[in-house]
Amino acid sequence: MTYLDPDHTRPANAGYIALRVAAVIAVLAFGWFALTVGSENFTGRPEIVQEPAIAAP
């Protein structure tokens, strides 16, 4: 039994840890990009645009 056996330790694999860190960085970067698209200076604050004036006929 390996799932609950406290004597069966799983060694930390450097490649596995690096892959996890890279995945977390990728998810955070995508989230930052998704939240800042269309904002000025990539601050996350939306750009406020005035409503266009309707021309008098």
CYANA upper distance limits for C-alpha pairs under 8 A (distance plus 0.5 A):
  1 MET  CA      5 ASP  CA      6.66
  2 THR  CA      8 HIS  CA      6.56
 12 ALA  CA     16 TYR  CA      8.20
 12 ALA  CA     17 ILE  CA      8.02
 13 ASN  CA     17 ILE  CA      6.84
 14 ALA  CA     18 ALA  CA      6.56
 15 GLY  CA     19 LEU  CA      6.57
 16 TYR  CA     20 ARG  CA      6.77
 17 ILE  CA     21 VAL  CA      6.70
 18 ALA  CA     22 ALA  CA      6.58
 19 LEU  CA     23 ALA  CA      6.61
 20 ARG  CA     24 VAL  CA      6.74
 21 VAL  CA     25 ILE  CA      6.70
 22 ALA  CA     26 ALA  CA      6.60
 23 ALA  CA     27 VAL  CA      6.72
 24 VAL  CA     28 LEU  CA      6.68
 25 ILE  CA     29 ALA  CA      6.51
 26 ALA  CA     30 PHE  CA      6.62
 27 VAL  CA     31 GLY  CA      6.65
 28 LEU  CA     32 TRP  CA      6.62
 29 ALA  CA     33 PHE  CA      6.61
 30 PHE  CA     34 ALA  CA      6.54
 31 GLY  CA     35 LEU  CA      6.65
 32 TRP  CA     36 THR  CA      6.63
 33 PHE  CA     37 VAL  CA      6.47
 35 LEU  CA     44 GLY  CA      6.61
 36 THR  CA     42 PHE  CA      5.73
 36 THR  CA     43 THR  CA      7.02
 36 THR  CA     44 GLY  CA      5.05
 36 THR  CA     45 ARG  CA      8.00
 37 VAL  CA     42 PHE  CA      7.73
 37 VAL  CA     44 GLY  CA      8.36
 38 GLY  CA     42 PHE  CA      8.47
 38 GLY  CA     46 PRO  CA      7.45
 38 GLY  CA     47 GLU  CA      7.86
 39 SER  CA     43 THR  CA      7.12
 39 SER  CA     44 GLY  CA      6.29
 39 SER  CA     45 ARG  CA      6.26
 39 SER  CA     46 PRO  CA      5.32
 39 SER  CA     47 GLU  CA      6.06
 40 GLU  CA     44 GLY  CA      8.14
 40 GLU  CA     45 ARG  CA      7.59
 40 GLU  CA     46 PRO  CA      7.59
 40 GLU  CA     47 GLU  CA      6.79
